C-alpha cells in the first residue's frame, strides 16, 4: 500500500519533470528528476538493470525532508527515471529516509536498508535527529517498509555511541548466504568509526564489532561507508566530516577517504595499510560501489560539495544535484586507481587528433572544442629546451569565462581553477593536488559534460572533479605554456 506522502511525491515529480528540457540537463551524468539530489543510495543490479536511488527532496531545489529518488540504466550512462521509492511517512522515519543500500534476496525481491530519522526536541528548545536503520522490500518499482522497523536502533550500539550519528548502512551478501552491513557511527570521543553488523536472512540484524576507528585522525563523523574486496586487498571508503588538510590530501572539509588493507574473514578484522583521498577536486562526496555482472567494481559519487551548495540555488532552478561519471576501480602499487567506465567509449565520435604540437604562449587547435567531450592529453618538455614552468588547458571558454587545469612540473602540482567560470559567488574555486610525472611528462584525460569536468591523471592514479555552470555557448579550448613544451591531443565528441 503506497502512502499518501509517497503518492503525492510521485505525482509531483512526474508533472515537474516535464518542465525541464533535455538540454538543461547533463548529457550522460544522472541528475535529479526534479528538486534536490544528494548521496547515491541502493546502487545495485536487479532484474537485468542497474538501479540507483538517491537522496531526494522533490519539492524544492535545496535540501529538505529526504525521500529516495529512483532511476535505472542498462549502461550506467543513459538513465530512465522511475517513481520515487521511499518517502518519510512512518513514525520511525517521519523526518527523513536517509542514505542506504540494496541487495537481492534469494526469493528475488529487492531489499533496501536505509536510515530513518526522527527529530527529537531537546530541553533547550532545539532539535536533534535520532537515527535508526530500517528496511523496505520491493519489486524494483514499489517498496513496502518492514513491519518490524527499525531493525537497528540505540540498543544495538556499543556503549558510548551516539544515537544521533548512526547512519548510512551498506549491505552485502557473504558466500555462505548470510549478510553484513557497515554503518557510520560516532563514539564517545566525538570522532568517527565504522560499525559492522551481521544477519542470517537480511531482516534480523545484530552488532558484531568496530570495523575501523578514526581516533580523530581524519575529520570527525564518518558517513556513507562502503567495504569490498578489490585486487587482493580490502577497501573501506567513507566520507568524513570536518577534515583538516594533510599536505595535499583531504582538502575538502567534508571530503572522501579510502583506506586500503587486509581483512580476515574468520575474525572479521580489518587492518589498515594505506590511506588516500578518493577525489582531489572540488565536488565529490558520499561514493557508493557495485560489483557488476561482469566482475568490475564500479563507483559513483555525488558530484557536489556541501560547502558550495549555494553555487546554483535559486527559486528559478528546477533541479540541483548530479552524480559523477561511474568509475572502474583497481588497486595498483597499493593505491586506488579510477578510470571512466568503458561504456563511455561507445559514446565517442568525431575524433580529432594532433601529435607533437609545440606549445609556447597560447595555442588553439582547429576542431578542439566542445562541452560534451572526452579529451586525452600527453604533455612533455620540448626536446632541446629547458623544462617548461607551467602548462594549462582552458575549457568551457568564452569571451569572459573559462575553467582550467594547470600543471607546474617544478612543484609537481596540478590545479583545477574555476574562478572565471561565470560564478558570481566567492565560493571554493580552486583545488591543488600533488601528482607524479616523469621530468614534466604527464597524462590527462578530461571529460566534459554540460555542467561538469572530471580529469583522470596518469591513467586514473588521481581524479579531480568540479561542477561548472558556465553558459553552454562557451565551447572554446586553448592550451597555454610558460616556456616551451610538446603535446599530443586526441579529442572525441560524446553523443
C-alpha positions, 0 to 999 in steps of 0.5 A: 500500500503506497502512502499518501506522502509517497503518492503525492511525491510521485505525482509531483515529480512526474508533472515537474519533470516535464518542465525541464528540457533535455538540454538543461540537463547533463548529457550522460551524468544522472541528475535529479528528476526534479528538486534536490539530489544528494548521496547515491543510495541502493546502487545495485543490479536487479532484474537485468538493470542497474538501479540507483536511488538517491537522496531526494527532496522533490519539492524544492531545489535545496535540501529538505525532508529526504525521500529516495529518488529512483532511476535505472540504466542498462549502461550506467550512462543513459538513465530512465527515471522511475517513481520515487521509492521511499518517502518519510511517512512512518513514525520511525522515519517521519523526518527523513529516509536517509542514505542506504543500500540494496541487495537481492534476496534469494526469493528475488525481491529487492531489499533496501536498508536505509536510515530513518530519522526522527527529530527529537526536541531537546530541553533547550528548545532545539532539535536533534535527529535520532537515527535508526536503520530500517528496511523496505522490500520491493519489486524494483518499482514499489517498496513496502517498509518492514513491519518490524522497523527499525531493525537497528536502533540505540540498543544495538550500539556499543556503549558510548555511541551516539544515537544521533550519528548512526547512519548510512548502512551498506549491505552485502551478501557473504558466500555462505548466504548470510549478510553484513552491513557497515554503518557510520557511527560516532563514539564517545570521543566525538570522532568517527568509526565504522560499525559492522553488523551481521544477519542470517536472512537480511531482516534480523540484524545484530552488532558484531564489532568496530570495523575501523576507528578514526581516533580523530585522525581524519575529520570527525563523523564518518558517513556513507561507508562502503567495504569490498574486496578489490585486487587482493586487498580490502577497501573501506571508503567513507566520507568524513566530516570536518577534515583538516588538510594533510599536505595535499590530501583531504582538502575538502572539509567534508571530503572522501577517504579510502583506506586500503588493507587486509581483512580476515574473514574468520575474525572479521578484522580489518587492518589498515595499510594505506590511506588516500583521498578518493577525489582531489577536486572540488565536488565529490562526496558520499561514493557508493560501489557495485560489483557488476555482472561482469566482475568490475567494481564500479563507483559513483559519487555525488558530484557536489560539495556541501560547502558550495551548495549555494553555487546554483540555488535559486527559486528559478532552478528546477533541479540541483544535484548530479552524480559523477561519471561511474568509475572502474576501480583497481588497486595498483602499487597499493593505491586506488586507481579510477578510470571512466567506465568503458561504456563511455567509449561507445559514446565517442565520435568525431575524433580529432587528433594532433601529435607533437604540437609545440606549445609556447604562449597560447595555442588553439587547435582547429576542431578542439572544442566542445562541452560534451567531450572526452579529451586525452592529453600527453604533455612533455618538455620540448626536446632541446629546451629547458623544462617548461614552468607551467602548462594549462588547458582552458575549457568551457571558454568564452569571451569572459569565462573559462575553467582550467587545469594547470600543471607546474612540473617544478612543484609537481602540482596540478590545479583545477581553477574555476574562478572565471567560470561565470560564478558570481559567488566567492565560493571554493574555486580552486583545488591543488593536488600533488601528482607524479610525472616523469621530468614534466611528462604527464597524462590527462584525460578530461571529460566534459559534460554540460555542467561538469569536468572530471580529469583522470591523471596518469591513467586514473592514479588521481581524479579531480572533479568540479561542477561548472555552470558556465553558459553552454555557448562557451565551447572554446579550448586553448592550451597555454605554456610558460616556456616551451613544451610538446603535446599530443591531443586526441579529442572525441565528441560524446553523443 
